[in-house]
Amino acid sequence: MSKRNQIQAPKGVSEYVPPQSRKFESVREALLAPARNAGYELIELPVFEDTELFTRGVGESTDVVSKEMYTFEDRGGRSITLRPEGTAGVMRAVIEHGLDRGQLPAKLYYSGAFFRAERPQAGRYRQFYQVGIEAIGIQDSALDAEVIAIANAGFKAIGLKRYRLEITSLGDAQSRAKHRIDLVSYIEKLELDEVTRSRAEINPLRLFDDKREEVKKQMNKAPLLLDYLSEDSRKDFESVQKHLKALNVEFVINPRMVRGLDYYTGTTFEFVHELLGAQSGIGGGGRYDGLMSELGGQELSGIGFGLGIDRCVLAADAEGISFDQEFTSDLFIIPLGDESKIAALTIAQELRNSGLRVEISFGDRALKGSMKAADKSGAAYVIVLGESEIASGAVELKEMSTGKTTSVTLTSLQKHLQSVSSK
Ligand code: HAM
């Protein structure tokens, strides 16, 4: 029979198999822990949503919506999109489940896969992973600072050092309206192609984010929003900075920062890693005043962030951070014969219930092969379980690192392993 050809993963997706997946898990947990410690609760949402959620929520001037969405018609003829980001979905769910009518701020965290049809390269994938939080319903600069500090604590927990935090403020509606008038008349005088011009009409701030040299040069002297902040917005931004300083979170102000999503207002921020080249954003976020009402809810503000797990794994590698890569069991059981397998399974189950990590040798390998497997597994101890051991109720517990054996009764195995594994 001819061999069937192999199927490969779709282009541009990130995936993690052991041992790399251990690193992924460590990074994700490090990023999540500070959010949990600050009282954020899990929100688990569908990876696909009504397309309109993103066109309305994220904004049609963005690359994310105009070029990068995985949109398709489902079997019922509805337009569905694989979530390119998490905030719009969280807001949809908050409104739908009335979380905005409860204790505020609603504090939610999530982690999972997101999808953007981008040109794949190192650190830029079509399916990627984020940890995110959203705090919805309270406007308070202390909260803004806390959200930023939570992200920072996650990066620190991974052990990252070579990154910087950039912040800016997009101000309130009044500040943006005033700035927009001057920015639009500045842009009118520039030499731009039609596509760029029509994007700028939806959101003129987009032009600050244009990567083309000829556009960058023309934007050099463009009026900056930070210079147009209203008295309230300026005070608010100063207060965020004061709180960050009190928390010892270092930052630089980047008045030209443009986030890739249109819902931002007020405080916005990005964490940029120094060793990641073109895809250096390891996380970002900000406040969004109009999102809830845009999606049919009340006029409530929120703030949150999304942190890129994939890029944090790359950043950790680039900084030479080693994780606890050991995945080792406490005990490896080698059963000899079918009867012993039943005993091995029950013993393993009991020991696992008490929190020990136990593996069993499966298949009908000879003892030598099983010992090799035990060795490879990196297990701390091994026992051979044959008829005589079951009959006597005692086994030889072999410490793999020294080769030393101790005779232990099956009933005291748990106590014994617990005392040595806690050392
Ligand atoms: P974002 O800046 O679009 O924000 O994405 C957050 C992070 O996700 C980025 O800093 C980056 O680390 C990672 N990321 C984005 N796209 C890719 C990709 N194609 N491949 C690998 N990593 C990627 C948001 O998504 C907002 N929802 C964050 C937020 C929450 N703002 C307020 N609340």
Boltz pocket constraint, residues with backbone or C-beta under 6 A from the ligand:
constraints:
  - pocket:
      binder: B
      contacts: [[A, 84], [A, 85], [A, 86], [A, 87], [A, 116], [A, 118], [A, 123], [A, 124], [A, 125], [A, 126], [A, 127], [A, 128], [A, 129], [A, 130], [A, 132], [A, 133], [A, 134], [A, 260], [A, 261], [A, 271], [A, 281], [A, 282], [A, 283], [A, 284], [A, 285], [A, 286], [A, 287], [A, 303], [A, 304], [A, 305], [A, 306], [A, 307], [A, 308], [A, 309], [A, 310], [A, 311]]
      max_distance: 6.0
